Amino acid sequence: MMGFAIGTVFRLRMLLPILVLLLLLSILFALAGGFSFFQAVLLVVAVQAIVQSGYFAGLVARAVLAGILRE
């Protein structure tokens, strides 16, 4: 949901700081939870992929909506 909201409202300039923040939070969460290295890497990749795919969906939704409104 967060990535979708960012994609519909903001541009890439807003996505990058959020991804860095999520990276740091994911690493801290993995360290605090005692995750193994593989589990920590999997957690970080999953969080980044979910947010970025939501961002992409938001961009597509914004483009479709803009096309509909132009007609």
Buried (B, 14 or more C-beta within 10 A) or exposed (E): EEBBEBBBEEEEEEBEEBBEEBEEEBBEBBEEEEBEEEEBBEBBEEBBEBBBEBBEBBBEEBEEEEEEEEE
